[in-house]
Amino acid sequence: MAFSSTFSPTTETNLSAETDPRLKPTPDYGTLGPGADVSVAAASPTTTARRKRNPPAGMVLAGAIGMLGAMLVASSRSPHPVWAQFTQTASPQKTAPASEKDLGELDRMKPQKQAETLLELAVGHSRRAVEQISSRVDRWNGSVEWNSQIATLTTAALNSNDMRVRESGVEVELAAYGLAKNSESLGYLLRTVESSDRRQKAWALWALGLMANRGVETGRIVEVLNSHLRDADPDSRRWAVEGLALSGSDEAIRPLLATMHDDASPMVRETAACSVAESGLFTQEQRITAVPQLLSYTEDVAVDAQTRQWAFQALGDIAHQRLGNNTRAWRRWYEQQR
């Protein structure tokens, strides 16, 4: 369902509106080397990165150039409000769609083709493909590279209404980034998230959410992401919100609700509302826990009219009900659910 809003993210920053990895094919801010030898490599959504062990320091500069290229490509796209974009699911660009019979040929395929085929089938709600991704993904790290097909498929997966498909998208994205689910990769991300380069920082905040969702020191990552909700730059706060939504952690709900209520940026408040309502990796049960606070926002004179409207929008998306801007009706619905 499209979200109608007069707010355009471009009024605050061009970067955030044009490079949201959840709403468009995930921007390739640079892929990472396998395992403990984590480093940034130059790449763009249409070019793959060469992975080398013990890469020279110059690769960091090359990675920044690759990220800038991705930004320039994205800047040609027209921005839309955050919530409306989330409902626009990408479809894989492929002349011969994958089919279930391809599953029998998997072992003959290279890892790159395996990942693309299985994720396309998963987006089409193939349970077998989801299971195959889970069983194979740890063997893909270092062998699957980021390209336009993976970008399109991960976007479609993260927009799926099936949580298992969203999780498959997370797994493939981490593999394509070259991020092993270990302390070495986490250490790299924790260093990168403090970068003064806004592109690298945005990517690290996003990738930390992916790692947290896969159980890599989730509590620690959530604390780090929470700390960036206090950054002076609204764009950084927005990406911290995205990371928290991806984490799927119970502990992420409260700070997202607080951000929706208190943040000075309409862009950040809207992203937080969308994260609580439908984006990210929260279960329906987790989203329901946000309902009491959302109900209070609909009557809170301390919030502006647009944020109150987002609260009603979030209630509708969580409940799959259309009770309009009627707080009393929403309270009756919630009491019946309890």
Backbone hydrogen bonds, N-H to C=O, Kabsch-Sander energy under -0.5 kcal/mol:
donor,donor_aa,acceptor,acceptor_aa,energy
4,S,2,A,-0.6
5,S,3,F,-0.5
11,T,8,S,-2.3
12,E,9,P,-2.0
13,T,9,P,-2.0
17,A,13,T,-0.9
18,E,14,N,-1.6
19,T,15,L,-1.0
23,L,20,D,-0.6
24,K,20,D,-1.6
26,T,151,A,-0.7
29,Y,27,P,-1.4
31,T,41,A,-0.9
32,L,177,Y,-4.1
33,G,39,S,-0.9
37,D,34,P,-1.3
38,V,36,A,-1.7
41,A,31,T,-1.8
44,S,47,T,-1.1
47,T,44,S,-1.8
51,R,49,A,-0.5
52,K,50,R,-0.5
59,M,56,P,-1.8
60,V,57,A,-1.7
61,L,57,A,-0.6
62,A,58,G,-2.0
63,G,59,M,-2.6
64,A,60,V,-1.8
65,I,61,L,-2.0
66,G,62,A,-2.3
67,M,63,G,-2.5
68,L,64,A,-2.3
69,G,65,I,-2.0
70,A,66,G,-1.8
71,M,67,M,-2.1
72,L,68,L,-2.3
73,V,69,G,-2.1
74,A,70,A,-2.3
75,S,71,M,-1.8
76,S,73,V,-1.2
77,R,74,A,-2.1
85,Q,81,P,-2.3
86,F,82,V,-1.6
87,T,83,W,-0.8
87,T,84,A,-0.8
88,Q,85,Q,-2.1
89,T,87,T,-1.2
94,K,92,P,-1.1
102,D,99,S,-2.1
103,L,100,E,-1.6
104,G,101,K,-1.0
105,E,102,D,-1.6
106,L,103,L,-1.1
108,R,105,E,-1.5
109,M,105,E,-0.6
109,M,106,L,-1.8
114,Q,110,K,-2.5
115,A,111,P,-2.8
116,E,112,Q,-2.1
117,T,113,K,-2.8
118,L,114,Q,-2.9
119,L,115,A,-2.3
120,E,116,E,-2.0
121,L,117,T,-2.1
122,A,118,L,-2.6
123,V,119,L,-2.5
124,G,120,E,-1.2
125,H,122,A,-2.4
126,S,121,L,-1.7
127,R,125,H,-0.7
130,V,126,S,-1.8
131,E,127,R,-2.3
132,Q,128,R,-2.3
133,I,129,A,-2.4
134,S,130,V,-2.0
135,S,131,E,-1.8
136,R,132,Q,-1.7
137,V,133,I,-2.5
139,R,136,R,-2.0
140,W,136,R,-0.5
140,W,137,V,-1.4
141,N,137,V,-0.7
142,G,175,A,-0.7
143,S,140,W,-3.3
144,V,140,W,-1.4
146,W,176,A,-0.6
151,A,147,N,-2.4
152,T,148,S,-2.3
153,L,149,Q,-2.4
154,T,150,I,-2.7
155,T,151,A,-1.7
156,A,152,T,-2.1
157,A,153,L,-2.6
158,L,154,T,-2.6
159,N,155,T,-1.0
160,S,157,A,-1.6
163,M,161,N,-0.6
165,V,162,D,-0.6
166,R,162,D,-2.0
167,E,163,M,-2.4
168,S,164,R,-1.8
169,G,165,V,-2.2
170,V,166,R,-1.9
171,E,167,E,-2.3
172,V,168,S,-2.5
173,E,169,G,-2.3
174,L,170,V,-2.4
175,A,171,E,-2.1
176,A,172,V,-2.7
177,Y,173,E,-2.0
178,G,174,L,-0.7
178,G,175,A,-0.8
179,L,174,L,-2.5
180,A,178,G,-0.9
182,N,180,A,-2.1
186,L,182,N,-2.0
187,G,183,S,-2.8
188,Y,184,E,-2.0
189,L,185,S,-2.3
190,L,186,L,-2.6
191,R,187,G,-1.7
192,T,188,Y,-2.5
193,V,189,L,-2.5
194,E,191,R,-1.1
195,S,192,T,-2.2
198,R,196,S,-0.7
201,K,197,D,-2.5
202,A,198,R,-2.5
203,W,199,R,-2.2
204,A,200,Q,-2.4
205,L,201,K,-2.5
206,W,202,A,-2.0
207,A,203,W,-3.1
208,L,204,A,-2.5
209,G,205,L,-1.3
210,L,206,W,-1.5
211,M,207,A,-2.4
212,A,208,L,-2.7
213,N,209,G,-1.9
214,R,210,L,-1.1
214,R,211,M,-0.6
215,G,212,A,-1.8
216,V,211,M,-2.1
217,E,215,G,-1.2
221,I,217,E,-2.4
222,V,218,T,-2.7
223,E,219,G,-1.8
224,V,220,R,-2.0
225,L,221,I,-2.9
226,N,222,V,-2.6
227,S,223,E,-2.0
228,H,224,V,-1.2
229,L,226,N,-1.5
230,R,227,S,-1.2
231,D,228,H,-1.2
237,R,233,D,-1.8
238,R,234,P,-2.3
239,W,235,D,-1.9
240,A,236,S,-2.0
241,V,237,R,-2.0
242,E,238,R,-2.0
243,G,239,W,-2.4
244,L,240,A,-2.3
245,A,241,V,-2.3
246,L,242,E,-2.2
247,S,243,G,-1.7
248,G,244,L,-0.9
248,G,245,A,-0.5
249,S,244,L,-0.5
252,A,249,S,-1.6
253,I,250,D,-1.2
254,R,250,D,-0.5
256,L,252,A,-1.6
257,L,253,I,-2.3
258,A,254,R,-2.4
259,T,255,P,-2.3
260,M,256,L,-2.3
261,H,257,L,-1.6
262,D,258,A,-2.8
263,D,259,T,-2.1
269,R,265,S,-2.4
270,E,266,P,-2.6
271,T,267,M,-2.2
272,A,268,V,-2.3
273,A,269,R,-2.2
274,C,270,E,-2.6
275,S,271,T,-2.3
276,V,272,A,-2.1
277,A,273,A,-1.9
278,E,274,C,-3.0
279,S,274,C,-2.2
281,L,245,A,-2.8
282,F,279,S,-0.6
287,R,283,T,-2.2
288,I,284,Q,-2.2
289,T,285,E,-1.0
290,A,287,R,-1.7
291,V,288,I,-1.7
294,L,290,A,-2.3
295,L,291,V,-2.8
296,S,292,P,-1.9
297,Y,293,Q,-1.8
298,T,294,L,-1.3
299,E,296,S,-1.1
300,D,297,Y,-0.7
301,V,299,E,-0.6
303,V,300,D,-1.3
308,R,304,D,-2.0
309,Q,305,A,-2.0
310,W,306,Q,-2.2
311,A,307,T,-2.0
312,F,308,R,-2.0
313,Q,309,Q,-2.4
314,A,310,W,-2.8
315,L,311,A,-2.2
316,G,312,F,-2.2
317,D,313,Q,-2.2
318,I,314,A,-2.5
319,A,315,L,-2.8
320,H,316,G,-1.8
321,Q,316,G,-0.8
323,L,321,Q,-0.5
326,N,323,L,-0.7
326,N,324,G,-0.6
327,T,325,N,-0.7
330,W,326,N,-2.1
331,R,327,T,-2.5
332,R,328,R,-2.1
333,W,329,A,-2.3
334,Y,330,W,-2.4
335,E,331,R,-2.4
336,Q,332,R,-2.0
337,Q,333,W,-1.8
338,R,334,Y,-2.0
